[in-house]
């Protein structure tokens, strides 16, 4: 259920805040987690965009880490917030 800081209407089609991924979340998958992080490491470069994309992939890899407690919705909302801050000139404006 959306709270005051969440605009469910802004979510992409098919993504709802109350939708379970598979009823139990994502199973731990070390191979997939490492693969996503390897791609993130390769994408990371000098530009802020490449660093942002790498950070998003790291967050997605957390879905497959049994020690992390996150969801696709949390990752989406976090990413959306980062992009909004960037579009508004950053934190130092």
N, C-alpha and C positions, 0 to 999 in steps of 0.2 A: 504494500500500500504506500503511495507516495507521501512524502512529508513536505514541510514547507520549503525545503531547499531543492526539491526534485520536481522537474516538469516532465511527467510521463508522456505528454503529448510531443515532447522534443525527441523522444527515443525513436530509433529507426523502426520501420515497419517490421512487425514480427517479434519485437523485443519489448517485453513488459516487465515491470518491476516485480510482479507476483508470479512470473513464470519460472518453474523449476527447469533446470537444464535437462536432467534425465530422471528426476525424482529424487536423486541422491547427490547431485553435484558431479564433479569431475573426479574420476578415479586417479590415484597417484600414478604417474607415468614418467619415470626418471629419464627415459630415452627421449620422449617428446619434449620434456622440459629443457634438457640439454641442447636438443636440436634448435629450439626456438632461441635460446640464449646464444648459441653459436651464430645464428643468422643475425641476431642483434649486434653481436660483436663485429661482424663483417660490415654491417651497414653503418655503424657509428663512424662518423667522420668529423670534419671541422665545422660543418654548418649546424646551425641550431635545429634545422629540420631533421637532419640525420640523427642527431642526438635524441630528439623527441621521438622519432620512430623507433629507435633502439630501446628507449625507455618503455614505450608502449609494448613492444615485444617481450621485454623482461616482465612487465606486469601480466601479460597473457600467460607467460610461462609459469607464473605463480599458481595458476589454476591447477596445474599438474604436480604441485609441490605439497606433500602431505603436511608440512609444517606451516603452510600459509592458509589463511582463512579469507578468501575473496570470492567474488562471483563475477560473471560477465557484466552484470549491471553495474557493479561497483567500479569495474575497470572502465566501462563506457563513461560513467559519470565523472570519474577522475580525469579521463582523457579529455572529455568535453570541457571541463573546468580549465585544464591546462591550455587548451586551444583558445578559450575565451580570454584568458589572461594575456596570452601572446597577441591576440588580435587587438586587444585594448592597450597595447604598448608595454606590457610587462609589469612586473611588480614595482619597478623603480620610477614609474611615471609621476 
